[in-house]
């Protein structure tokens, strides 16, 4: 263990672990949406086919960068901040499409919760980096 990780409090790791669970579940949902896992039939594949390519790309980048960034935060790795900021920015792009789509009542809840989690993760990694807890 390095001196920086020994001085770091536990809360950034807890947030990184919870963020990893959140984002890995999102990766599973993404893979179901594009038909890679799960039953792969019906409305989810039709929904994925109707999405513009940039929305699908933003969705994927946000989730995969968020998962890797959360794991980096869990390990107090310096790559966490860049990955989590990338995840936040692509989440905001995805939110634009979600909120401009048809069913806004469910989209608002999904967009707000995903954005709040992305902000919390990016802020936590930035704060941990400023404190010298990331190596």
Buried (B, 14 or more C-beta within 10 A) or exposed (E): EEEBBEEBEEEBBEBBBBBBEBBBEBBBBBBBBBBEEEEEEEEBBEEBEEBEEEBBBBBBBBBBBBBBBBBBBBBBBBBBBBBBBBBBBBBBBBBEBBEEBEEEEEBEEEBEEBBEBBBBBBBBBBEBBEEEBBB
